[in-house]
Amino acid sequence: MSKSTQTQDLPALLNAAAASYMLGRLQEAAALYSQAAAVAPRDLRPIYSLAMIDIKLGHLEGARARLQTVLDLDPRHFAAQQNVGAVCQNLNRWQEAADAYRRALALNPTAVETHFSLARALAVLGQVNEAGACYRALAGEPSVRLRALTRLAVLDPSMIGDADLAWLRRGADDPASVPNARIEAYFALGQVLEQRGADREAFAALVLGNRLKHDALAASALVAARPETQEREHEQAVKYVIDRFDEAFFSRAVNQAGTSAAPIFIVGMPRCGSTLLEQILSSHSQVQSLGESAVLSDVIDRGFADAERSGNWRASSDRYLELMRRRGWQGVRHFVDKTLENHLRVGMIHLMFPKAVILDCWRDPVDTCVACYRQLFTEGNETLYDLAQIGRAYVRYRHVMEHWDRVLPGRVFRVEHEKLVADPEVQIRRLVTEVCSLDWEPDCLKFHESPGSVRTASAAQVRRPIFTTSIGRWRRYADELGPLFEALGSYAKGTVET
């Protein structure tokens, strides 16, 4: 092919590829962009477009490699640098993400969203002061001041001064503010006022924030996202699990399972102390944290029927491990999957990984539920913005775990948060050596110094030594918790049963 023919073909290929991309025909678009890249190997457009397709398809390693090729050709390509950060973030490579966001900001210092992304990455890495400095700088920009202050308050309420608090109040109370901004501001106010000891005002702010969030979800055009819909689906899921995975099911299950003991599963309710548990374990040299993901549910949804018919659970376990490698498992002896809703899947975990450790992170019921009420979740958890619904969610969780104790006695190890906090050295040593069968490493007691990433709402808290201030916090709001106590029923005892 002559050079003139290549020049004529390239625009046509790019136009055709772009048209296919816009129509959602990603494989067709990728084939056309690949042809364009072959025609003009140093043209950034097809390479960058292929990276964007990789991201859409979940091929993150491939996207990262293509974006690096773009940057090798043009180190000043801001979008490629920004997207390297986003891809590394989703691969749990948070230090690389932070570095990429810094390089992107060097190219475009006014990129507000990149600055927010850098702040989040720094918080996940435990660099709380640096993250706070980012949010403080962003708060200097009037158009994002309220958003920056809410992030700062969640990161560390003590960083909020009186002038900042006034801004949060105005933003929360102003009906003209964007609804999501008001919701975030009320939750931030709750954190700051509580830290200052203004409990009555703090709870009032939380009530308003939760009400606005619940009402917004209830009015969602997406019926599946409404709290009432979610609650019905959760009830059905619990009934299905308890009815299907009974003693008879396990007695007839011919199990050709995987032999890997690599996964350590942490299950429980949100805000139960699971992040602390994950941080302790991942401080061990042979344990890697991979956070939360939908990998197990995706594998089970696709492979349960075939595995049940054949009794061969090995294919599902192999598929799960492969997908966790793609998420960043680097081949160390163990990795932690802290997807709390997997409490519904304990039976499947047992069949797929009979040698895997399953930990149920258990905290005082009322403290757990109040902690949920204090938290604005980034996504999901639609039933956790109303005290009665939170209580019912907790009861469903306990019913499922009690079911597993009946049909798979001793399979799940319960880690009681209060005992861990009261006697950390004894409890952590037992967890590491007896439960997880790992050699003892003193670094597990210094988990708060671990350089690893923590991407949940507890990121700042687990960078400090174990503290007791959250135990019994519900008593500060006891007079306001009537709907929660009623929903919890016999579980509303205020202390963990022993």
Beta strands, then each sheet from edge to edge (+ up, - down):
strand 1: 263-268
strand 2: 287-289
strand 3: 334-337
strand 4: 357-362
strand 5: 413-416
sheet 1: 2+ 3+ 1+ 4+ 5+
end
